[in-house]
Amino acid sequence: MSAESYDRLARIYDPVLNPFLDSLRASVCDALVPLAPRRVVDLCCGTGRQAIFLHRVGMDLTGVDLSAAMLAVARDKSPAAIRYIQADASSTGLQSGSFDAVVASLALHELPKPLRQAILVEAVRLAGPGATICITDYRFPDTLPGRLMLGPIALVERMAGREHYRHFRDHMRTGATEALLQRAGLSPTLVATHMRGCVGVYLTTRT
């Protein structure tokens, strides 16, 4: 989905999706809190909902997104302490190794394959030695109820537009999030699942 598409969705994004996604955002917090990162960057931060969750548990947040409208919503509802910058998540211009954790939630599956990979390269660049990279996105569920859930999820992704759906299908066809992380040279650990196992929260450590 293009930045212009997100500009059109910015004002309705949270009211429509928060009831479904807030438990996932809480899981990201649960995964990171024991690791005690101080400086965190949220790539493809959208309206800032995940950044707000992380700020509430004591982290120093920077949010990055390409959509000016999404960032306007984020700034309107966020504490002033959260910093937002408009930039391509694959080339943020932020200092290398300057974050204790890098987060990207439900963003990679909707992007072209080269951009998915480029964002992970940028995530590694931004993460300091020993820092955590936390990626939350679609996976292949392990159970029959989960596999049945993929049908409604695919329908929702199709409703987001032809280009969006094409990228989602490619993401799943090429092994979904775990395989994407492995191709980037990362060793992901699955720490939580949502939507009957169709969404995973993955942690990996920057060596």
C-alpha positions as CSV (number, residue, x, y, z in Angstrom):
1,M,0.0,0.0,0.0
2,S,1.4,3.4,-0.9
3,A,1.9,6.4,1.4
4,E,-0.9,8.1,-0.4
5,S,-3.2,5.2,0.5
6,Y,-2.3,5.5,4.1
7,D,-2.9,9.2,4.0
8,R,-6.5,8.4,3.1
9,L,-6.9,5.9,5.9
10,A,-5.1,7.8,8.6
11,R,-8.2,9.1,10.5
12,I,-10.1,5.8,10.5
13,Y,-7.1,3.4,11.0
14,D,-7.2,3.4,14.8
15,P,-10.9,3.2,15.4
16,V,-11.2,0.3,13.0
17,L,-8.1,-1.7,14.0
18,N,-7.3,-1.0,17.6
19,P,-9.9,-3.4,19.0
20,F,-8.2,-6.2,17.1
21,L,-4.5,-5.2,17.4
22,D,-4.1,-3.8,20.9
23,S,-3.5,-7.3,22.5
24,L,-0.7,-7.8,19.9
25,R,0.8,-4.5,20.8
26,A,0.7,-5.4,24.5
27,S,2.6,-8.7,23.6
28,V,5.3,-6.7,22.0
29,C,5.7,-4.7,25.2
30,D,5.7,-8.0,27.2
31,A,8.4,-9.4,25.0
32,L,10.7,-6.3,25.3
33,V,10.2,-5.2,29.0
34,P,12.3,-8.0,30.5
35,L,15.2,-7.0,28.1
36,A,15.0,-3.4,29.4
37,P,15.8,-1.5,26.2
38,R,15.9,2.3,26.8
39,R,16.1,3.7,23.2
40,V,13.6,2.1,20.8
41,V,12.8,2.9,17.2
42,D,9.4,1.8,15.7
43,L,9.8,1.5,11.9
44,C,6.6,2.0,9.9
45,C,5.0,3.3,13.0
46,G,1.8,4.5,11.4
47,T,-0.4,6.3,13.9
48,G,1.9,5.6,16.7
49,R,-0.2,3.2,18.7
50,Q,2.7,0.7,19.3
51,A,5.0,3.6,20.1
52,I,2.6,4.8,22.8
53,F,2.3,1.3,24.3
54,L,6.1,1.1,24.5
55,H,6.4,4.6,25.9
56,R,3.9,3.7,28.7
57,V,6.3,1.0,30.0
58,G,9.2,3.4,30.2
59,M,11.0,3.3,26.8
60,D,12.3,6.3,24.9
61,L,10.6,6.1,21.5
62,T,11.3,7.3,18.0
63,G,8.7,6.5,15.4
64,V,9.4,6.5,11.6
65,D,6.9,6.5,8.9
66,L,6.6,7.7,5.3
67,S,3.0,8.9,5.6
68,A,2.6,12.5,6.7
69,A,-1.1,12.0,7.5
70,M,-0.4,8.9,9.7
71,L,2.3,10.9,11.6
72,A,0.0,13.8,12.1
73,V,-2.5,11.5,13.8
74,A,0.4,10.0,15.9
75,R,1.6,13.4,17.0
76,D,-1.9,14.5,17.9
77,K,-2.5,11.6,20.3
78,S,1.1,10.9,21.6
79,P,3.0,12.3,24.6
80,A,5.4,15.0,23.5
81,A,8.3,12.8,24.6
82,I,7.8,10.5,21.6
83,R,9.8,11.7,18.6
84,Y,8.3,11.1,15.1
85,I,10.2,11.6,11.8
86,Q,8.9,11.3,8.3
87,A,11.2,9.0,6.4
88,D,11.5,5.8,4.4
89,A,11.9,3.0,6.9
90,S,14.6,1.4,4.6
91,S,16.7,4.6,4.8
92,T,15.9,6.6,7.9
93,G,18.9,8.8,8.2
94,L,19.2,7.9,11.9
95,Q,22.6,7.1,13.4
96,S,23.9,3.6,13.1
97,G,23.8,1.5,16.2
98,S,21.9,4.1,18.2
99,F,19.0,2.0,19.5
100,D,18.6,-0.7,22.1
101,A,15.6,-2.2,20.2
102,V,14.1,-1.9,16.8
103,V,10.4,-2.7,16.2
104,A,8.3,-3.3,13.1
105,S,4.7,-4.4,13.6
106,L,2.5,-5.8,10.8
107,A,4.3,-3.7,8.2
108,L,6.6,-6.0,6.2
109,H,4.0,-8.3,4.6
110,E,2.4,-5.5,2.6
111,L,5.6,-4.3,1.0
112,P,7.5,-5.4,-2.1
113,K,10.0,-8.1,-1.4
114,P,13.1,-5.8,-2.0
115,L,11.7,-3.2,0.4
116,R,11.0,-5.9,3.1
117,Q,14.6,-6.9,2.9
118,A,15.9,-3.4,2.8
119,I,13.9,-2.5,6.0
120,L,15.5,-5.4,7.8
121,V,18.9,-4.3,6.6
122,E,18.1,-0.9,8.1
123,A,16.9,-2.4,11.3
124,V,20.2,-4.2,11.7
125,R,22.1,-1.0,11.0
126,L,20.1,0.9,13.6
127,A,20.5,-1.7,16.3
128,G,23.5,-1.5,18.5
129,P,25.6,-4.6,19.5
130,G,23.4,-6.8,21.6
131,A,20.3,-4.9,20.7
132,T,17.0,-6.6,20.1
133,I,15.0,-6.6,16.8
134,C,11.3,-7.3,17.3
135,I,9.3,-8.1,14.2
136,T,5.6,-8.9,14.3
137,D,3.9,-10.2,11.2
138,Y,2.1,-13.1,9.6
139,R,3.3,-16.7,9.9
140,F,2.0,-20.2,9.1
141,P,-0.1,-21.4,12.0
142,D,0.5,-24.9,13.5
143,T,-3.1,-25.9,14.1
144,L,-6.2,-26.5,12.0
145,P,-8.1,-23.6,13.5
146,G,-5.2,-21.4,12.7
147,R,-5.0,-22.6,9.1
148,L,-8.7,-22.0,8.8
149,M,-8.1,-18.5,10.1
150,L,-5.8,-17.7,7.1
151,G,-8.9,-17.6,4.9
152,P,-10.5,-14.5,6.6
153,I,-7.1,-12.9,6.9
154,A,-6.5,-13.3,3.2
155,L,-9.9,-11.7,2.5
156,V,-9.0,-8.7,4.6
157,E,-5.7,-8.4,2.9
158,R,-7.4,-8.6,-0.5
159,M,-9.8,-5.8,0.6
160,A,-6.8,-3.6,1.2
161,G,-6.1,-3.4,-2.5
162,R,-4.6,-5.4,-5.4
163,E,-1.0,-4.3,-4.8
164,H,-1.3,-4.9,-1.0
165,Y,-2.7,-8.3,-1.6
166,R,0.0,-9.3,-4.1
167,H,2.7,-8.4,-1.6
168,F,0.9,-10.3,1.2
169,R,0.7,-13.4,-1.0
170,D,4.3,-13.2,-2.0
171,H,5.3,-12.8,1.7
172,M,3.4,-16.0,2.6
173,R,4.5,-17.9,-0.5
174,T,8.2,-17.3,0.3
175,G,7.9,-18.6,3.9
176,A,6.3,-15.7,5.8
177,T,8.1,-13.8,8.6
178,E,10.4,-16.5,9.9
179,A,11.9,-17.2,6.5
180,L,12.2,-13.5,5.8
181,L,14.2,-13.0,8.9
182,Q,16.4,-15.9,8.2
183,R,17.1,-14.7,4.7
184,A,18.3,-11.4,6.3
185,G,20.8,-13.4,8.4
186,L,18.8,-13.2,11.6
187,S,18.0,-16.0,14.0
188,P,14.4,-15.3,15.1
189,T,12.7,-16.7,18.2
190,L,9.0,-16.9,18.3
191,V,7.8,-15.5,21.6
192,A,4.1,-15.0,21.1
193,T,1.3,-15.7,18.6
194,H,-2.0,-14.0,17.9
195,M,-5.0,-14.6,15.6
196,R,-5.0,-18.3,16.3
197,G,-1.3,-18.5,15.4
198,C,-1.4,-16.5,12.2
199,V,0.6,-13.6,13.6
200,G,3.9,-14.1,15.4
201,V,6.0,-11.9,17.6
202,Y,9.7,-12.6,16.8
203,L,12.8,-11.5,18.7
204,T,16.3,-11.7,17.4
205,T,19.5,-10.2,18.9
206,R,21.9,-8.0,16.9
207,T,25.4,-9.7,17.2
